[in-house]
Amino acid sequence: MASKKDMKDLRAHLEAQGFTVERARNGHYRVTAPDGQKCQMAATPSDHRGILNTVTRLKRMGYAPAPRR
């Protein structure tokens, strides 16, 4: 199950790849890819698929996930 720490690590990894991550007024995060594509992601995962669905959406925007541990 994903945790708030996993989401924090994801945000840090996104920023390291050149994505812009900003806190939105609704409590979510606004992610902007280097090429200008945008999406929102939750601050905390709502269920066990939450982070996986977010990563899938980000991959379509050019995100390269960290290698699995």
C-alpha positions as CSV (number, residue, x, y, z in Angstrom):
1,M,0.0,0.0,0.0
2,A,1.2,3.5,-0.9
3,S,1.8,6.0,1.8
4,K,2.3,9.8,2.1
5,K,6.0,9.1,2.1
6,D,5.7,7.4,-1.3
7,M,3.9,10.3,-2.7
8,K,6.5,12.7,-1.3
9,D,9.3,10.6,-2.9
10,L,7.3,10.6,-6.2
11,R,7.1,14.4,-6.1
12,A,10.9,14.7,-5.4
13,H,11.7,12.3,-8.3
14,L,9.4,14.3,-10.7
15,E,11.2,17.5,-9.8
16,A,14.6,15.8,-10.4
17,Q,13.4,15.0,-13.9
18,G,12.4,18.6,-14.7
19,F,8.7,18.5,-13.9
20,T,7.2,21.4,-11.9
21,V,5.1,20.3,-8.9
22,E,3.0,23.0,-7.2
23,R,0.4,22.7,-4.4
24,A,-3.0,23.6,-5.7
25,R,-5.7,25.4,-3.6
26,N,-7.8,22.3,-3.4
27,G,-5.0,20.3,-1.6
28,H,-3.9,18.4,-4.6
29,Y,-0.7,18.9,-6.6
30,R,-0.5,20.4,-10.1
31,V,2.2,18.7,-12.1
32,T,3.6,20.3,-15.3
33,A,5.8,18.4,-17.6
34,P,8.9,20.0,-19.2
35,D,6.9,20.1,-22.5
36,G,4.0,21.9,-20.9
37,Q,1.5,19.0,-20.4
38,K,-0.4,19.3,-17.1
39,C,-2.2,17.0,-14.7
40,Q,-3.2,16.9,-11.0
41,M,-2.3,14.3,-8.5
42,A,-3.5,13.7,-4.9
43,A,-1.4,14.6,-1.9
44,T,-2.1,11.2,-0.4
45,P,-3.2,8.0,-2.1
46,S,-6.9,7.2,-1.6
47,D,-6.5,3.4,-2.2
48,H,-3.9,0.9,-3.0
49,R,-4.1,1.7,-6.7
50,G,-3.8,5.5,-6.2
51,I,-0.1,5.9,-6.7
52,L,0.0,3.3,-9.6
53,N,-2.7,5.1,-11.5
54,T,-0.9,8.4,-10.9
55,V,2.4,7.0,-12.2
56,T,0.7,5.6,-15.3
57,R,-0.7,9.0,-16.1
58,L,2.7,10.6,-15.5
59,K,4.4,8.1,-17.8
60,R,2.2,9.3,-20.6
61,M,3.6,12.7,-20.0
62,G,7.2,11.5,-20.2
63,Y,8.0,10.5,-16.6
64,A,10.6,7.8,-16.2
65,P,9.9,6.0,-12.9
66,A,12.7,5.1,-10.5
67,P,13.9,1.5,-10.7
68,R,12.1,-0.8,-8.3
69,R,13.8,-1.6,-5.0
